[in-house]
Amino acid sequence: MYLESLSPARKVAMEKLREVVRTNLPDGFEEHFSYGMIGFVVPLSLYPAGYHARKNEPLPFISLASQKHHIALYHMGMYGNPGLTEWFLEEYQKEMPGPPDMAKSCIRFRHTDRIPFDLIARLCGKMSVEEYISQYEASRKK
């Protein structure tokens, strides 16, 4: 239903982005619609503690959203991992003109024809479920 409500160009880009994420994430992550977005999470069966901000909900990892002026990819693993962010920035510069439009965990794509799908595929494979849980727990102890 979510994808059906999008314009044709946005729908095609979102479907492709969803497929890239789904097929390139390491084992253990599951697709889950939450927060009004397509999400990929650490399921409660692997991490029963769940997300601290919303009890009994799985731990969010990557989310995809079609916003008013852009498509957003939220990668929570990048939020707490400066090395991963640095890797992404370096690789992005090799593939795309100019710097990415991004914040801590959000990468914004304003043009559907300028999404670096191959780079996103590689980014998705950079962190296992176990690595993400460890990073998340370490951030909670601070």
N, C-alpha and C positions, 0 to 999 in steps of 0.2 A: 504494500500500500504506500509506504514512504516513497519508494522510487517512482511509483506510478504518478505521483503528484508533481514531479519535476518536469521542467522543459525538456524537449528531446535532447539537446546538446548536453545538458546537465545530467540527464538520466544515463546517457551512454557513458559519460566520464565517471559517474558514480558507480555504475555497474562494473566498469573495468577496474576502478580503484578497489572496490570491494573484493573482486576476484583476485587481484594481485595480492592484497593483504591476506585473504583467506588461504591462498595456496602457498604462501611463502612464510607464514608464521611457523615456528617450531611446534612440535606436538604439545598438547596440553591446553592451549588456548581454545576458547569456544566463542562462537558468534552469539551475540546477545543484544537485542534492541533495548536501549535504555537512554534516559536523558534526552529523548527525542532524536536519537542518533543511532546509526549502525555501530555496534561496538564489538570489540573482541576482548574477552575478559579471562581472568583466572577463575575457573568455576569454584563454587563452594566445596565441591567434592575434593578438590586439590588444596584449597586454602579455606578451611571452615571459618576462620576469623572474619573473612570477608573484608569489605571496604569500611574503614573506620567511620566515615561520614554518614553512611547509610547502612545500619546494621542489617544483617541477613541478605545483603546484596553482594554479588561477586566483585572481585577487585578489577576495576577497569584498567585496560592496557592501551588499546588503540581505539579511537572512535572516528567516524567519518560523518560529516554533516554538510548539507548544502545550505549555506547561509545566503543572505540577501545579495551580497556582492562577490562571493567567492565560495569555493569548496574548501573545507577545512579538514585536515588530518591532525588529530590530537594523539601524540605519542607520549604517554606518561613515562615511559622508560627514559626518554631523552630529558625529561624534566629534572630528574635526579642524577643524571650521568653526564657530566661535562665532557668526558672523553668521547662518548657516543655523539653528542651534539657537535663537537669539533670535527669528528669524522664526517658527519653528514654535511656540514658546511664546506669542508674541503672537496668532497665528492660532488656536491651541487655545483660548485664553481667550475668544475671540470666539464660538466654536462650542460649547464644553462647559462645564458648571459645574465649578468648582474647577480646581486645577492638574493637569497630567498626572502619572502615576506613571512616572517615568523616571530613568535613570542616564545615563552618558555617551553611549552609542550605543543604549540599550535603551528602548523605549517599551512599557510593560506595560498590557494591557487586561484587567481582572478581570471585566468584564461584556460578554458578546458583543453585547449590544444597545446598547452605548455606545462603539462604535468609529467614529471620525469618518472614514468612507471617503472622502468628498470631500476632506478635508484631506490624507489620506494620498496620494491621487491627485496633488494639487498638489505635495506634498513630493517625490514620486518624479520629477517633471519638473524639479526645481530644479538638478540637477547632471548635466552630460554626462560621458561616459566620459573624455574628455580632461581635464576639470576635476578629476575624481576621481583620475586617474593623477597629475596635477601635484601635487595636495594630498598624495597618498600618498607620492610621491617626496620632497617637501619635508619631510614628517614623519620620513622615514628618515634625512635628513641631519642632524637635530638630535642 
